[in-house]
Protein backbone atom coordinates (compact mmCIF):
# COMPACT_ATOMS: atom_id res chain seq x y z
CA UNK A 1 0.00 0.00 0.00
CA UNK A 2 1.18 3.48 -0.83
CA UNK A 3 2.34 5.55 2.14
CA UNK A 4 2.53 9.32 2.08
CA UNK A 5 4.69 11.55 4.23
CA UNK A 6 4.65 15.33 4.61
CA UNK A 7 7.61 16.64 2.58
CA UNK A 8 8.78 20.22 3.01
CA UNK A 9 8.30 22.99 0.47
CA UNK A 10 11.95 23.00 -0.56
CA UNK A 11 11.92 19.34 -1.59
CA UNK A 12 8.66 19.71 -3.51
CA UNK A 13 9.93 22.79 -5.32
CA UNK A 14 13.25 21.11 -6.09
CA UNK A 15 11.41 18.12 -7.52
CA UNK A 16 9.32 20.38 -9.79
CA UNK A 17 12.45 22.13 -11.04
CA UNK A 18 14.27 18.89 -11.87
CA UNK A 19 11.20 17.06 -13.12
CA UNK A 20 11.23 19.07 -16.34
CA UNK A 21 14.74 17.81 -17.10
CA UNK A 22 13.93 14.14 -16.41
CA UNK A 23 10.61 14.45 -18.23
CA UNK A 24 12.22 15.85 -21.37
CA UNK A 25 15.02 13.27 -21.27
CA UNK A 26 12.80 10.20 -20.96
CA UNK A 27 10.15 11.52 -23.34
CA UNK A 28 12.72 12.25 -26.01
CA UNK A 29 14.33 8.82 -25.51
CA UNK A 30 11.32 6.54 -25.11
CA UNK A 31 8.89 7.99 -27.66
CA UNK A 32 11.31 7.78 -30.64
CA UNK A 33 12.37 4.29 -29.56
CA UNK A 34 8.74 3.18 -29.45
CA UNK A 35 8.03 4.70 -32.85
CA UNK A 36 11.08 3.04 -34.41
CA UNK A 37 10.21 -0.28 -32.73
CA UNK A 38 6.67 -0.29 -34.11
CA UNK A 39 7.85 0.82 -37.55
CA UNK A 40 10.49 -1.91 -37.87
CA UNK A 41 8.40 -4.82 -36.62
CA UNK A 42 7.75 -5.88 -40.21
CA UNK A 43 11.42 -6.84 -40.50
CA UNK A 44 11.55 -8.33 -36.96
CA UNK A 45 14.10 -5.80 -35.79
CA UNK A 46 11.37 -3.96 -33.93
CA UNK A 47 10.65 -6.78 -31.47
CA UNK A 48 13.98 -6.74 -29.59
CA UNK A 49 14.00 -2.95 -29.86
CA UNK A 50 10.51 -2.83 -28.31
CA UNK A 51 11.67 -5.08 -25.48
CA UNK A 52 14.63 -2.75 -24.90
CA UNK A 53 12.27 0.25 -24.88
CA UNK A 54 10.01 -1.34 -22.28
CA UNK A 55 12.99 -2.33 -20.12
CA UNK A 56 14.18 1.29 -20.24
CA UNK A 57 10.69 2.51 -19.32
CA UNK A 58 10.69 0.18 -16.31
CA UNK A 59 14.17 1.27 -15.26
CA UNK A 60 13.16 4.92 -15.53
CA UNK A 61 10.03 4.23 -13.48
CA UNK A 62 12.05 2.42 -10.81
CA UNK A 63 14.41 5.39 -10.52
CA UNK A 64 11.42 7.74 -10.42
CA UNK A 65 9.81 5.79 -7.56
CA UNK A 66 13.01 6.13 -5.54
CA UNK A 67 13.22 9.85 -6.36
CA UNK A 68 9.56 10.37 -5.41
CA UNK A 69 10.22 8.67 -2.07
CA UNK A 70 13.00 11.15 -1.30
CA UNK A 71 11.36 14.33 -2.60
CA UNK A 72 7.59 13.95 -2.26
CA UNK A 73 7.61 11.38 0.54
CA UNK A 74 5.45 8.89 -1.34
CA UNK A 75 6.42 5.21 -1.15
CA UNK A 76 5.16 3.42 -4.26
CA UNK A 77 5.51 -0.40 -4.36
CA UNK A 78 6.73 -2.15 -7.50
CA UNK A 79 3.64 -3.20 -9.46
CA UNK A 80 5.17 -5.70 -11.89
CA UNK A 81 4.21 -9.31 -12.38
CA UNK A 82 7.06 -11.80 -11.88
CA UNK A 83 8.83 -12.63 -15.12
CA UNK A 84 8.81 -16.32 -16.10
CA UNK A 85 11.94 -18.44 -16.04
CA UNK A 86 11.64 -19.38 -19.71
CA UNK A 87 13.53 -18.16 -22.73
CA UNK A 88 14.01 -14.57 -23.84
CA UNK A 89 10.85 -14.62 -25.97
CA UNK A 90 8.64 -15.68 -23.05
CA UNK A 91 10.18 -13.05 -20.79
CA UNK A 92 9.77 -10.34 -23.42
CA UNK A 93 6.17 -11.40 -23.98
CA UNK A 94 5.45 -11.22 -20.24
CA UNK A 95 7.10 -7.79 -20.14
CA UNK A 96 4.98 -6.49 -23.03
CA UNK A 97 1.71 -7.92 -21.70
CA UNK A 98 2.13 -6.54 -18.19
CA UNK A 99 -0.21 -3.51 -17.85
CA UNK A 100 2.17 -1.95 -15.33
CA UNK A 101 4.84 -1.58 -18.06
CA UNK A 102 2.52 0.47 -20.24
CA UNK A 103 1.42 2.57 -17.28
CA UNK A 104 5.10 3.41 -16.79
CA UNK A 105 5.26 4.47 -20.42
CA UNK A 106 2.11 6.57 -20.03
CA UNK A 107 3.66 8.31 -17.03
CA UNK A 108 6.63 9.49 -19.11
CA UNK A 109 4.32 10.67 -21.89
CA UNK A 110 2.48 12.85 -19.36
CA UNK A 111 5.60 14.11 -17.63
CA UNK A 112 6.73 16.37 -20.48
CA UNK A 113 3.70 18.70 -20.54
CA UNK A 114 3.15 18.33 -16.81
CA UNK A 115 6.80 19.03 -16.07
CA UNK A 116 6.62 22.23 -18.12
CA UNK A 117 3.61 23.43 -16.11
CA UNK A 118 5.15 22.57 -12.74
CA UNK A 119 8.48 24.14 -13.67
CA UNK A 120 6.78 27.32 -14.88
CA UNK A 121 4.74 27.64 -11.69
CA UNK A 122 7.78 27.24 -9.42
CA UNK A 123 9.91 29.61 -11.49
CA UNK A 124 7.14 32.22 -11.57
CA UNK A 125 5.91 32.02 -7.98
CA UNK A 126 8.98 31.65 -5.77
CA UNK A 127 11.12 34.45 -7.29
CA UNK A 128 8.12 36.76 -6.97
CA UNK A 129 7.60 35.81 -3.32
CA UNK A 130 11.28 36.06 -2.37
CA UNK A 131 11.85 39.34 -4.19
CA UNK A 132 8.85 40.87 -2.44
CA UNK A 133 9.74 39.56 1.04
CA UNK A 134 13.35 40.81 0.86
CA UNK A 135 12.55 44.03 -0.99
CA UNK A 136 13.71 46.32 1.90
CA UNK A 137 17.17 44.74 1.68
CA UNK A 138 17.89 45.84 -1.86
CA UNK A 139 15.41 48.60 -2.77
CA UNK A 140 18.12 51.28 -2.31
CA UNK A 141 20.05 49.63 -5.15
CA UNK A 142 17.17 50.20 -7.56
CA UNK A 143 16.81 53.39 -9.64
CA UNK A 144 15.58 56.33 -7.62
CA UNK A 145 12.41 56.47 -9.69
CA UNK A 146 11.54 52.75 -9.43
CA UNK A 147 7.81 52.43 -10.10
CA UNK A 148 5.26 49.67 -10.14
CA UNK A 149 2.25 50.05 -12.43
CA UNK A 150 -0.97 48.54 -11.14
CA UNK A 151 -3.77 49.06 -13.62
CA UNK A 152 -4.12 52.79 -14.25
CA UNK A 153 -2.25 53.79 -11.09
CA UNK A 154 1.49 54.08 -10.54
CA UNK A 155 3.14 53.11 -7.24
CA UNK A 156 6.45 54.87 -6.59
CA UNK A 157 8.72 52.79 -4.33
CA UNK A 158 11.29 55.23 -3.00
CA UNK A 159 11.12 54.90 0.81
CA UNK A 160 11.54 52.26 3.53
CA UNK A 161 7.87 52.27 4.67
CA UNK A 162 6.76 51.56 1.11
CA UNK A 163 9.37 48.78 0.89
CA UNK A 164 7.98 47.26 4.11
CA UNK A 165 4.52 47.28 2.55
CA UNK A 166 5.94 45.24 -0.33
CA UNK A 167 7.36 42.78 2.20
CA UNK A 168 3.96 42.43 3.85
CA UNK A 169 2.41 41.74 0.46
CA UNK A 170 5.14 39.19 -0.24
CA UNK A 171 4.44 37.39 3.06
CA UNK A 172 0.74 37.29 2.17
CA UNK A 173 1.60 35.85 -1.23
CA UNK A 174 3.84 33.26 0.43
CA UNK A 175 0.94 32.20 2.68
CA UNK A 176 -1.04 31.50 -0.49
CA UNK A 177 1.80 29.91 -2.46
CA UNK A 178 2.95 27.42 0.20
CA UNK A 179 -0.30 25.39 0.42
CA UNK A 180 -0.64 25.67 -3.36
CA UNK A 181 2.78 24.09 -3.91
CA UNK A 182 2.05 21.43 -1.31
CA UNK A 183 -1.26 20.67 -2.97
CA UNK A 184 0.49 20.34 -6.33
CA UNK A 185 2.99 17.97 -4.71
CA UNK A 186 0.19 15.81 -3.32
CA UNK A 187 -1.57 15.81 -6.68
CA UNK A 188 1.62 14.74 -8.45
CA UNK A 189 2.19 12.02 -5.84
CA UNK A 190 -1.35 10.73 -6.38
CA UNK A 191 -0.83 10.69 -10.16
CA UNK A 192 2.48 8.86 -9.77
CA UNK A 193 0.89 6.35 -7.39
CA UNK A 194 -1.86 5.65 -9.89
CA UNK A 195 0.49 5.12 -12.84
CA UNK A 196 3.69 3.80 -11.27
CA UNK A 197 2.11 1.77 -8.47
CA UNK A 198 -0.06 -1.35 -8.36
CA UNK A 199 -3.52 -1.09 -9.86
CA UNK A 200 -6.61 -1.35 -7.68
CA UNK A 201 -7.17 -4.89 -8.94
CA UNK A 202 -3.62 -5.90 -8.03
CA UNK A 203 -4.00 -4.34 -4.57
CA UNK A 204 -7.26 -6.21 -3.99
CA UNK A 205 -5.69 -9.48 -5.16
CA UNK A 206 -2.71 -8.95 -2.87
CA UNK A 207 -5.03 -8.17 0.04
CA UNK A 208 -7.11 -11.26 -0.70
CA UNK A 209 -3.96 -13.41 -0.80
CA UNK A 210 -2.78 -11.90 2.47
CA UNK A 211 -6.14 -12.52 4.15
CA UNK A 212 -6.24 -16.09 2.83
CA UNK A 213 -2.75 -16.75 4.19
CA UNK A 214 -3.67 -15.14 7.52
CA UNK A 215 -6.84 -17.21 7.72
CA UNK A 216 -4.93 -20.40 7.00
CA UNK A 217 -2.35 -19.60 9.65
CA UNK A 218 -5.15 -18.72 12.05
CA UNK A 219 -6.86 -22.05 11.46
CA UNK A 220 -3.58 -23.87 12.01
CA UNK A 221 -2.94 -21.94 15.22
CA UNK A 222 -6.46 -22.67 16.49
CA UNK A 223 -6.05 -26.35 15.65
CA UNK A 224 -2.72 -26.48 17.48
CA UNK A 225 -4.34 -24.79 20.49
CA UNK A 226 -7.20 -27.31 20.42
CA UNK A 227 -4.75 -30.21 20.35
CA UNK A 228 -2.83 -28.67 23.26
CA UNK A 229 -5.98 -28.36 25.35
CA UNK A 230 -7.00 -31.94 24.54
CA UNK A 231 -3.51 -33.19 25.44
CA UNK A 232 -3.44 -31.26 28.71
CA UNK A 233 -6.89 -32.53 29.65
CA UNK A 234 -6.08 -36.13 28.74
CA UNK A 235 -2.63 -36.26 30.31
CA UNK A 236 -3.35 -34.05 33.29
CA UNK A 237 -6.74 -33.39 34.85
CA UNK A 238 -8.43 -36.42 33.30
CA UNK A 239 -5.84 -38.80 34.74
CA UNK A 240 -6.08 -37.10 38.11
CA UNK A 241 -9.85 -37.46 38.15
CA UNK A 242 -9.61 -41.13 37.15
CA UNK A 243 -7.18 -41.66 40.03
CA UNK A 244 -9.60 -39.88 42.40
CA UNK A 245 -12.48 -42.12 41.29
CA UNK A 246 -10.40 -45.29 41.66
CA UNK A 247 -9.09 -44.21 45.06
CA UNK A 248 -12.57 -43.46 46.33
CA UNK A 249 -13.80 -46.80 45.03
CA UNK A 250 -11.03 -48.64 46.83
CA UNK A 251 -11.69 -46.62 49.97
CA UNK A 252 -15.38 -47.53 49.90
CA UNK A 253 -14.51 -51.23 49.67
CA UNK A 254 -12.15 -50.98 52.65
CA UNK A 255 -14.35 -48.70 54.74
CA UNK A 256 -15.77 -51.52 56.88
CA UNK A 257 -12.82 -53.94 56.90
CA UNK A 258 -9.86 -51.54 57.14
CA UNK A 259 -10.92 -47.99 58.13
CA UNK A 260 -7.31 -46.77 58.46
CA UNK A 261 -6.41 -47.86 54.91
CA UNK A 262 -9.67 -46.35 53.66
CA UNK A 263 -8.76 -43.02 55.31
CA UNK A 264 -5.36 -43.06 53.64
CA UNK A 265 -6.97 -43.74 50.26
CA UNK A 266 -9.43 -40.88 50.83
CA UNK A 267 -6.53 -38.57 51.72
CA UNK A 268 -4.74 -39.55 48.50
CA UNK A 269 -7.92 -38.99 46.52
CA UNK A 270 -8.32 -35.59 48.15
CA UNK A 271 -4.77 -34.61 47.19
CA UNK A 272 -5.33 -35.78 43.62
CA UNK A 273 -8.57 -33.81 43.47
CA UNK A 274 -6.78 -30.65 44.54
CA UNK A 275 -4.09 -31.24 41.92
CA UNK A 276 -6.79 -31.78 39.29
CA UNK A 277 -8.46 -28.51 40.29
CA UNK A 278 -5.11 -26.71 40.06
CA UNK A 279 -4.43 -28.17 36.63
CA UNK A 280 -7.92 -27.23 35.42
CA UNK A 281 -7.40 -23.71 36.74
CA UNK A 282 -4.08 -23.44 34.88
CA UNK A 283 -5.72 -24.80 31.75
CA UNK A 284 -8.55 -22.28 31.99
CA UNK A 285 -6.03 -19.51 32.54
CA UNK A 286 -4.23 -20.67 29.39
CA UNK A 287 -7.45 -20.37 27.40
CA UNK A 288 -8.39 -16.91 28.71
CA UNK A 289 -7.05 -15.57 32.02
CA UNK A 290 -9.70 -14.16 34.33
CA UNK A 291 -7.50 -11.20 35.34
CA UNK A 292 -7.42 -10.12 31.70
CA UNK A 293 -11.20 -10.12 31.41
CA UNK A 294 -11.71 -8.46 34.80
CA UNK A 295 -8.94 -5.84 34.94
CA UNK A 296 -7.51 -5.52 31.44
CA UNK A 297 -4.09 -5.73 29.84
CA UNK A 298 -2.15 -3.66 32.35
CA UNK A 299 -2.98 -5.91 35.31
CA UNK A 300 -2.69 -9.11 33.25
CA UNK A 301 0.75 -8.24 31.88
CA UNK A 302 1.94 -7.07 35.28
CA UNK A 303 0.93 -10.49 36.63
CA UNK A 304 2.96 -12.18 33.88
CA UNK A 305 5.96 -9.95 34.63
CA UNK A 306 5.78 -10.80 38.33
CA UNK A 307 6.01 -14.51 37.54
CA UNK A 308 8.94 -14.12 35.14
CA UNK A 309 12.32 -15.15 36.65
CA UNK A 310 14.04 -12.03 35.25
CA UNK A 311 13.05 -8.39 35.97
CA UNK A 312 10.45 -7.11 33.48
CA UNK A 313 9.38 -3.49 33.10
CA UNK A 314 5.80 -3.14 31.90
CA UNK A 315 4.25 -0.05 30.30
CA UNK A 316 0.68 -0.19 28.99
CA UNK A 317 -1.26 2.66 27.40
CA UNK A 318 -4.21 1.35 25.38
CA UNK A 319 -7.15 3.48 26.51
CA UNK A 320 -9.87 3.09 25.43
CA UNK A 321 -9.86 -0.64 26.07
CA UNK A 322 -9.34 -2.69 22.88
CA UNK A 323 -11.59 -5.58 21.80
CA UNK A 324 -11.31 -8.94 23.55
CA UNK A 325 -9.57 -10.65 20.61
CA UNK A 326 -6.87 -7.98 20.53
CA UNK A 327 -6.36 -8.12 24.30
CA UNK A 328 -6.13 -11.90 24.27
CA UNK A 329 -3.64 -11.95 21.39
CA UNK A 330 -1.49 -9.26 23.03
CA UNK A 331 -1.53 -11.16 26.35
CA UNK A 332 -0.51 -14.51 24.92
CA UNK A 333 2.10 -12.85 22.70
CA UNK A 334 3.76 -11.36 25.76
CA UNK A 335 3.38 -14.63 27.72
CA UNK A 336 5.08 -16.68 25.00
CA UNK A 337 7.78 -14.06 24.46
CA UNK A 338 8.63 -13.86 28.18
CA UNK A 339 8.75 -17.66 28.37
CA UNK A 340 11.19 -17.78 25.44
CA UNK A 341 13.30 -14.98 26.95
CA UNK A 342 13.55 -16.77 30.30
CA UNK A 343 14.48 -20.10 28.68
CA UNK A 344 16.76 -19.18 25.80
CA UNK A 345 18.00 -15.57 25.79
CA UNK A 346 20.27 -15.42 28.89
CA UNK A 347 18.83 -11.93 29.41
CA UNK A 348 19.13 -10.03 32.68
CA UNK A 349 16.15 -7.78 32.10
CA UNK A 350 13.26 -7.25 29.70
CA UNK A 351 10.76 -4.58 28.85
CA UNK A 352 7.17 -4.83 27.62
CA UNK A 353 5.56 -1.76 26.08
CA UNK A 354 2.00 -1.76 24.77
CA UNK A 355 0.71 1.34 23.04
CA UNK A 356 -2.06 2.20 20.64
CA UNK A 357 -2.04 4.08 17.39
CA UNK A 358 -4.94 5.38 15.38
CA UNK A 359 -6.02 1.93 14.22
CA UNK A 360 -3.82 -0.67 15.94
CA UNK A 361 -2.33 -1.92 19.19
CA UNK A 362 1.46 -2.22 19.16
CA UNK A 363 3.16 -4.70 21.51
CA UNK A 364 6.93 -4.40 21.81
CA UNK A 365 9.00 -6.83 23.90
CA UNK A 366 12.70 -6.02 24.34
CA UNK A 367 15.41 -7.97 26.16
CA UNK A 368 19.17 -7.55 26.60
CA UNK A 369 19.99 -11.18 25.89
CA UNK A 370 22.41 -12.73 23.44
CA UNK A 371 20.17 -12.24 20.39
CA UNK A 372 20.21 -14.38 17.29
CA UNK A 373 16.52 -15.25 17.52
CA UNK A 374 14.88 -16.31 14.26
CA UNK A 375 11.39 -17.18 13.14
CA UNK A 376 11.59 -20.90 12.36
CA UNK A 377 8.70 -23.16 11.36
CA UNK A 378 7.34 -24.81 14.47
CA UNK A 379 9.31 -22.50 16.79
CA UNK A 380 8.02 -20.18 19.48
CA UNK A 381 8.36 -17.04 17.37
CA UNK A 382 6.50 -18.72 14.51
CA UNK A 383 3.75 -19.48 17.02
CA UNK A 384 3.59 -15.78 17.92
CA UNK A 385 3.27 -14.88 14.25
CA UNK A 386 0.54 -17.49 13.73
CA UNK A 387 -1.41 -16.25 16.74
CA UNK A 388 -1.17 -12.65 15.53
CA UNK A 389 -2.25 -13.77 12.05
CA UNK A 390 -5.58 -14.96 13.45
CA UNK A 391 -6.64 -11.29 13.65
CA UNK A 392 -4.52 -10.14 10.69
CA UNK A 393 -1.67 -8.94 12.90
CA UNK A 394 2.01 -8.72 11.99
CA UNK A 395 5.07 -9.78 14.00
CA UNK A 396 8.53 -8.33 13.29
CA UNK A 397 11.62 -9.73 15.04
CA UNK A 398 14.90 -7.80 15.17
CA UNK A 399 17.55 -9.87 16.93
CA UNK A 400 21.17 -9.31 15.90
CA UNK A 401 23.76 -11.66 17.38
CA UNK A 402 24.80 -10.19 20.70
CA UNK A 403 21.42 -8.56 21.22
CA UNK A 404 19.28 -6.79 22.02
CA UNK A 405 16.19 -8.59 20.73
CA UNK A 406 13.04 -6.64 19.86
CA UNK A 407 9.75 -8.40 19.07
CA UNK A 408 7.21 -5.96 17.68
CA UNK A 409 3.64 -7.07 17.12
CA UNK A 410 1.07 -4.82 15.47
CA UNK A 411 -2.55 -5.87 15.95
CA UNK A 412 -5.26 -4.12 13.92
CA UNK A 413 -7.95 -2.57 16.06
CA UNK A 414 -11.04 -0.51 15.21
CA UNK A 415 -11.48 2.09 17.90
C-alpha positions in Angstrom: 0.0 0.0 0.0 1.2 3.5 -0.8 2.3 5.5 2.1 2.5 9.3 2.1 4.7 11.5 4.2 4.6 15.3 4.6 7.6 16.6 2.6 8.8 20.2 3.0 8.3 23.0 0.5 12.0 23.0 -0.6 11.9 19.3 -1.6 8.7 19.7 -3.5 9.9 22.8 -5.3 13.2 21.1 -6.1 11.4 18.1 -7.5 9.3 20.4 -9.8 12.5 22.1 -11.0 14.3 18.9 -11.9 11.2 17.1 -13.1 11.2 19.1 -16.3 14.7 17.8 -17.1 13.9 14.1 -16.4 10.6 14.4 -18.2 12.2 15.9 -21.4 15.0 13.3 -21.3 12.8 10.2 -21.0 10.1 11.5 -23.3 12.7 12.2 -26.0 14.3 8.8 -25.5 11.3 6.5 -25.1 8.9 8.0 -27.7 11.3 7.8 -30.6 12.4 4.3 -29.6 8.7 3.2 -29.4 8.0 4.7 -32.8 11.1 3.0 -34.4 10.2 -0.3 -32.7 6.7 -0.3 -34.1 7.9 0.8 -37.6 10.5 -1.9 -37.9 8.4 -4.8 -36.6 7.8 -5.9 -40.2 11.4 -6.8 -40.5 11.5 -8.3 -37.0 14.1 -5.8 -35.8 11.4 -4.0 -33.9 10.6 -6.8 -31.5 14.0 -6.7 -29.6 14.0 -2.9 -29.9 10.5 -2.8 -28.3 11.7 -5.1 -25.5 14.6 -2.8 -24.9 12.3 0.2 -24.9 10.0 -1.3 -22.3 13.0 -2.3 -20.1 14.2 1.3 -20.2 10.7 2.5 -19.3 10.7 0.2 -16.3 14.2 1.3 -15.3 13.2 4.9 -15.5 10.0 4.2 -13.5 12.1 2.4 -10.8 14.4 5.4 -10.5 11.4 7.7 -10.4 9.8 5.8 -7.6 13.0 6.1 -5.5 13.2 9.9 -6.4 9.6 10.4 -5.4 10.2 8.7 -2.1 13.0 11.2 -1.3 11.4 14.3 -2.6 7.6 13.9 -2.3 7.6 11.4 0.5 5.5 8.9 -1.3 6.4 5.2 -1.2 5.2 3.4 -4.3 5.5 -0.4 -4.4 6.7 -2.1 -7.5 3.6 -3.2 -9.5 5.2 -5.7 -11.9 4.2 -9.3 -12.4 7.1 -11.8 -11.9 8.8 -12.6 -15.1 8.8 -16.3 -16.1 11.9 -18.4 -16.0 11.6 -19.4 -19.7 13.5 -18.2 -22.7 14.0 -14.6 -23.8 10.9 -14.6 -26.0 8.6 -15.7 -23.0 10.2 -13.0 -20.8 9.8 -10.3 -23.4 6.2 -11.4 -24.0 5.5 -11.2 -20.2 7.1 -7.8 -20.1 5.0 -6.5 -23.0 1.7 -7.9 -21.7 2.1 -6.5 -18.2 -0.2 -3.5 -17.9 2.2 -1.9 -15.3 4.8 -1.6 -18.1 2.5 0.5 -20.2 1.4 2.6 -17.3 5.1 3.4 -16.8 5.3 4.5 -20.4 2.1 6.6 -20.0 3.7 8.3 -17.0 6.6 9.5 -19.1 4.3 10.7 -21.9 2.5 12.8 -19.4 5.6 14.1 -17.6 6.7 16.4 -20.5 3.7 18.7 -20.5 3.1 18.3 -16.8 6.8 19.0 -16.1 6.6 22.2 -18.1 3.6 23.4 -16.1 5.2 22.6 -12.7 8.5 24.1 -13.7 6.8 27.3 -14.9 4.7 27.6 -11.7 7.8 27.2 -9.4 9.9 29.6 -11.5 7.1 32.2 -11.6 5.9 32.0 -8.0 9.0 31.6 -5.8 11.1 34.5 -7.3 8.1 36.8 -7.0 7.6 35.8 -3.3 11.3 36.1 -2.4 11.9 39.3 -4.2 8.8 40.9 -2.4 9.7 39.6 1.0 13.3 40.8 0.9 12.5 44.0 -1.0 13.7 46.3 1.9 17.2 44.7 1.7 17.9 45.8 -1.9 15.4 48.6 -2.8 18.1 51.3 -2.3 20.1 49.6 -5.1 17.2 50.2 -7.6 16.8 53.4 -9.6 15.6 56.3 -7.6 12.4 56.5 -9.7 11.5 52.7 -9.4 7.8 52.4 -10.1 5.3 49.7 -10.1 2.3 50.1 -12.4 -1.0 48.5 -11.1 -3.8 49.1 -13.6 -4.1 52.8 -14.2 -2.2 53.8 -11.1 1.5 54.1 -10.5 3.1 53.1 -7.2 6.4 54.9 -6.6 8.7 52.8 -4.3 11.3 55.2 -3.0 11.1 54.9 0.8 11.5 52.3 3.5 7.9 52.3 4.7 6.8 51.6 1.1 9.4 48.8 0.9 8.0 47.3 4.1 4.5 47.3 2.6 5.9 45.2 -0.3 7.4 42.8 2.2 4.0 42.4 3.9 2.4 41.7 0.5 5.1 39.2 -0.2 4.4 37.4 3.1 0.7 37.3 2.2 1.6 35.9 -1.2 3.8 33.3 0.4 0.9 32.2 2.7 -1.0 31.5 -0.5 1.8 29.9 -2.5 3.0 27.4 0.2 -0.3 25.4 0.4 -0.6 25.7 -3.4 2.8 24.1 -3.9 2.1 21.4 -1.3 -1.3 20.7 -3.0 0.5 20.3 -6.3 3.0 18.0 -4.7 0.2 15.8 -3.3 -1.6 15.8 -6.7 1.6 14.7 -8.4 2.2 12.0 -5.8 -1.4 10.7 -6.4 -0.8 10.7 -10.2 2.5 8.9 -9.8 0.9 6.3 -7.4 -1.9 5.6 -9.9 0.5 5.1 -12.8 3.7 3.8 -11.3 2.1 1.8 -8.5 -0.1 -1.3 -8.4 -3.5 -1.1 -9.9 -6.6 -1.4 -7.7 -7.2 -4.9 -8.9 -3.6 -5.9 -8.0 -4.0 -4.3 -4.6 -7.3 -6.2 -4.0 -5.7 -9.5 -5.2 -2.7 -9.0 -2.9 -5.0 -8.2 0.0 -7.1 -11.3 -0.7 -4.0 -13.4 -0.8 -2.8 -11.9 2.5 -6.1 -12.5 4.1 -6.2 -16.1 2.8 -2.8 -16.7 4.2 -3.7 -15.1 7.5 -6.8 -17.2 7.7 -4.9 -20.4 7.0 -2.4 -19.6 9.7 -5.2 -18.7 12.1 -6.9 -22.1 11.5 -3.6 -23.9 12.0 -2.9 -21.9 15.2 -6.5 -22.7 16.5 -6.1 -26.4 15.6 -2.7 -26.5 17.5 -4.3 -24.8 20.5 -7.2 -27.3 20.4 -4.7 -30.2 20.4 -2.8 -28.7 23.3 -6.0 -28.4 25.3 -7.0 -31.9 24.5 -3.5 -33.2 25.4 -3.4 -31.3 28.7 -6.9 -32.5 29.7 -6.1 -36.1 28.7 -2.6 -36.3 30.3 -3.3 -34.1 33.3 -6.7 -33.4 34.8 -8.4 -36.4 33.3 -5.8 -38.8 34.7 -6.1 -37.1 38.1 -9.9 -37.5 38.2 -9.6 -41.1 37.1 -7.2 -41.7 40.0 -9.6 -39.9 42.4 -12.5 -42.1 41.3 -10.4 -45.3 41.7 -9.1 -44.2 45.1 -12.6 -43.5 46.3 -13.8 -46.8 45.0 -11.0 -48.6 46.8 -11.7 -46.6 50.0 -15.4 -47.5 49.9 -14.5 -51.2 49.7 -12.2 -51.0 52.7 -14.3 -48.7 54.7 -15.8 -51.5 56.9 -12.8 -53.9 56.9 -9.9 -51.5 57.1 -10.9 -48.0 58.1 -7.3 -46.8 58.5 -6.4 -47.9 54.9 -9.7 -46.3 53.7 -8.8 -43.0 55.3 -5.4 -43.1 53.6 -7.0 -43.7 50.3 -9.4 -40.9 50.8 -6.5 -38.6 51.7 -4.7 -39.5 48.5 -7.9 -39.0 46.5 -8.3 -35.6 48.1 -4.8 -34.6 47.2 -5.3 -35.8 43.6 -8.6 -33.8 43.5 -6.8 -30.6 44.5 -4.1 -31.2 41.9 -6.8 -31.8 39.3 -8.5 -28.5 40.3 -5.1 -26.7 40.1 -4.4 -28.2 36.6 -7.9 -27.2 35.4 -7.4 -23.7 36.7 -4.1 -23.4 34.9 -5.7 -24.8 31.7 -8.6 -22.3 32.0 -6.0 -19.5 32.5 -4.2 -20.7 29.4 -7.5 -20.4 27.4 -8.4 -16.9 28.7 -7.0 -15.6 32.0 -9.7 -14.2 34.3 -7.5 -11.2 35.3 -7.4 -10.1 31.7 -11.2 -10.1 31.4 -11.7 -8.5 34.8 -8.9 -5.8 34.9 -7.5 -5.5 31.4 -4.1 -5.7 29.8 -2.2 -3.7 32.4 -3.0 -5.9 35.3 -2.7 -9.1 33.3 0.7 -8.2 31.9 1.9 -7.1 35.3 0.9 -10.5 36.6 3.0 -12.2 33.9 6.0 -10.0 34.6 5.8 -10.8 38.3 6.0 -14.5 37.5 8.9 -14.1 35.1 12.3 -15.2 36.6 14.0 -12.0 35.3 13.1 -8.4 36.0 10.5 -7.1 33.5 9.4 -3.5 33.1 5.8 -3.1 31.9 4.3 -0.1 30.3 0.7 -0.2 29.0 -1.3 2.7 27.4 -4.2 1.4 25.4 -7.1 3.5 26.5 -9.9 3.1 25.4 -9.9 -0.6 26.1 -9.3 -2.7 22.9 -11.6 -5.6 21.8 -11.3 -8.9 23.5 -9.6 -10.6 20.6 -6.9 -8.0 20.5 -6.4 -8.1 24.3 -6.1 -11.9 24.3 -3.6 -11.9 21.4 -1.5 -9.3 23.0 -1.5 -11.2 26.3 -0.5 -14.5 24.9 2.1 -12.9 22.7 3.8 -11.4 25.8 3.4 -14.6 27.7 5.1 -16.7 25.0 7.8 -14.1 24.5 8.6 -13.9 28.2 8.8 -17.7 28.4 11.2 -17.8 25.4 13.3 -15.0 27.0 13.5 -16.8 30.3 14.5 -20.1 28.7 16.8 -19.2 25.8 18.0 -15.6 25.8 20.3 -15.4 28.9 18.8 -11.9 29.4 19.1 -10.0 32.7 16.1 -7.8 32.1 13.3 -7.3 29.7 10.8 -4.6 28.8 7.2 -4.8 27.6 5.6 -1.8 26.1 2.0 -1.8 24.8 0.7 1.3 23.0 -2.1 2.2 20.6 -2.0 4.1 17.4 -4.9 5.4 15.4 -6.0 1.9 14.2 -3.8 -0.7 15.9 -2.3 -1.9 19.2 1.5 -2.2 19.2 3.2 -4.7 21.5 6.9 -4.4 21.8 9.0 -6.8 23.9 12.7 -6.0 24.3 15.4 -8.0 26.2 19.2 -7.6 26.6 20.0 -11.2 25.9 22.4 -12.7 23.4 20.2 -12.2 20.4 20.2 -14.4 17.3 16.5 -15.3 17.5 14.9 -16.3 14.3 11.4 -17.2 13.1 11.6 -20.9 12.4 8.7 -23.2 11.4 7.3 -24.8 14.5 9.3 -22.5 16.8 8.0 -20.2 19.5 8.4 -17.0 17.4 6.5 -18.7 14.5 3.8 -19.5 17.0 3.6 -15.8 17.9 3.3 -14.9 14.3 0.5 -17.5 13.7 -1.4 -16.3 16.7 -1.2 -12.7 15.5 -2.2 -13.8 12.1 -5.6 -15.0 13.5 -6.6 -11.3 13.6 -4.5 -10.1 10.7 -1.7 -8.9 12.9 2.0 -8.7 12.0 5.1 -9.8 14.0 8.5 -8.3 13.3 11.6 -9.7 15.0 14.9 -7.8 15.2 17.6 -9.9 16.9 21.2 -9.3 15.9 23.8 -11.7 17.4 24.8 -10.2 20.7 21.4 -8.6 21.2 19.3 -6.8 22.0 16.2 -8.6 20.7 13.0 -6.6 19.9 9.8 -8.4 19.1 7.2 -6.0 17.7 3.6 -7.1 17.1 1.1 -4.8 15.5 -2.5 -5.9 16.0 -5.3 -4.1 13.9 -8.0 -2.6 16.1 -11.0 -0.5 15.2 -11.5 2.1 17.9 
